[in-house]
Every structure is written in structure tokens, then in C-alpha cells.
Amino acid sequence: MFLEEYRYVINRIFFLEIQCPNPLVNNTNVISVNRSLGGIANISCAVGYRQISGDMLRVCHDNGTWSGSPPVCKGMYTTIITSILFDKSLYFFSKFL
């Protein structure tokens, strides 16, 4: 912890403003973000997607990169149910997308 605090002070003395890039990646939403040194990005998968790898909570490092790895969100399977009325009988068909 001391080393991180020391780097923060040194960067401030020399007026180097550390900023991490926008953490937004495909199929995600950024819930909250502070791109400054030590800032936290809270990320979620977009509606209809689920996390299959990566980190949803990331911290901005003194080298301008985020901790962990970017989240990867994949589309969830959804079911479409179709009903057909035929000869006064109701039939249901489902299809996975």
C-alpha cells in the first residue's frame, strides 16, 4: 500500500494526471466509473447478455491500465413460444435462439 501511495504523491508533484481509458467493451454497460488513479469501474452485462469471463469491478493503476481483464458478455438463450390454433386445438412450439 505504501508504494501505491508514494507513486500517487510523486505523480501529483510532477503534475502527471493518470487516467485510464473508458472501460466500456462490447455488450456491457458502465454502472459507475472514476478513471483517475485508484478509481474504480463497475461494469455490468447489457440486457440479454451474461458474463462468461473477465472482471466486472476494475481499478485504475498508476500506469493508466485497468486491473484484471475486460469482461466478456455473451447473449443468453431465449425461448420464443409460438401458439397455433388449428381445428379448435391450441398447439405450442418453442424455439431457442
C-alpha positions as CSV (number, residue, x, y, z in Angstrom):
1,M,0.0,0.0,0.0
2,F,2.9,2.4,0.8
3,L,4.3,2.0,-2.7
4,E,1.0,2.9,-4.3
5,E,0.6,6.0,-2.1
6,Y,4.1,7.0,-2.9
7,R,3.5,6.8,-6.6
8,Y,0.4,8.8,-6.3
9,V,2.2,11.6,-4.4
10,I,5.1,11.6,-7.0
11,N,2.6,11.7,-9.9
12,R,0.8,14.7,-8.3
13,I,4.1,16.5,-7.6
14,F,5.1,16.3,-11.2
15,F,1.5,17.1,-12.4
16,L,1.1,13.9,-14.2
17,E,-2.6,13.1,-14.2
18,I,-3.1,9.4,-14.5
19,Q,-6.3,8.5,-16.4
20,C,-7.4,5.0,-17.5
21,P,-9.3,4.7,-20.8
22,N,-13.0,4.2,-21.0
23,P,-13.7,0.7,-19.7
24,L,-16.7,0.1,-21.9
25,V,-16.5,-3.0,-24.1
26,N,-19.0,-4.8,-26.4
27,N,-22.2,-5.9,-24.8
28,T,-21.6,-4.2,-21.5
29,N,-22.8,-1.1,-19.5
30,V,-20.7,1.0,-17.2
31,I,-22.6,1.5,-14.0
32,S,-20.1,3.9,-12.4
33,V,-16.5,4.9,-13.3
34,N,-13.7,7.0,-11.9
35,R,-10.9,7.0,-14.5
36,S,-8.4,8.6,-12.2
37,L,-5.5,6.8,-10.4
38,G,-7.1,4.4,-7.9
39,G,-10.5,4.9,-9.4
40,I,-13.0,2.1,-9.7
41,A,-15.1,1.0,-12.7
42,N,-18.2,-1.0,-12.0
43,I,-19.4,-2.8,-15.2
44,S,-22.4,-5.0,-16.0
45,C,-23.5,-7.0,-18.9
46,A,-26.1,-5.5,-21.2
47,V,-29.7,-6.7,-21.0
48,G,-29.9,-10.2,-22.6
49,Y,-26.2,-11.0,-22.0
50,R,-24.4,-12.8,-19.3
51,Q,-20.8,-12.7,-18.1
52,I,-18.6,-15.6,-19.3
53,S,-15.2,-14.3,-18.3
54,G,-13.3,-11.2,-17.2
55,D,-13.8,-8.8,-14.3
56,M,-16.9,-6.6,-13.6
57,L,-15.0,-4.5,-11.0
58,R,-11.7,-2.9,-12.1
59,V,-9.3,-0.5,-10.5
60,C,-7.2,2.2,-12.4
61,H,-3.5,1.5,-12.0
62,D,-0.6,4.1,-11.9
63,N,0.4,3.0,-15.5
64,G,-3.0,4.0,-16.9
65,T,-4.4,0.5,-17.2
66,W,-7.3,-1.3,-15.6
67,S,-6.8,-4.2,-13.2
68,G,-7.9,-7.6,-14.3
69,S,-9.2,-8.4,-17.7
70,P,-12.2,-6.8,-19.6
71,P,-15.5,-8.6,-19.1
72,V,-16.8,-10.8,-21.9
73,C,-20.6,-10.9,-22.1
74,K,-22.4,-13.4,-24.3
75,G,-26.0,-13.4,-25.4
76,M,-28.3,-15.6,-23.4
77,Y,-30.5,-18.2,-25.0
78,T,-34.1,-17.1,-25.1
79,T,-37.2,-19.0,-25.9
80,I,-39.8,-17.9,-28.3
81,I,-43.1,-19.6,-27.8
82,T,-45.5,-19.7,-30.7
83,S,-49.1,-20.8,-30.5
84,I,-51.1,-22.0,-33.4
85,L,-54.8,-22.5,-33.3
86,F,-55.7,-25.4,-35.6
87,D,-59.1,-27.1,-35.8
88,K,-60.1,-25.7,-32.4
89,S,-56.9,-27.1,-30.7
90,L,-54.1,-24.9,-29.5
91,Y,-50.5,-26.1,-30.2
92,F,-47.4,-24.6,-28.7
93,F,-44.0,-24.6,-30.3
94,S,-40.8,-23.3,-28.8
95,K,-37.6,-22.2,-30.5
96,F,-34.3,-21.5,-28.8
97,L,-32.4,-18.5,-30.2
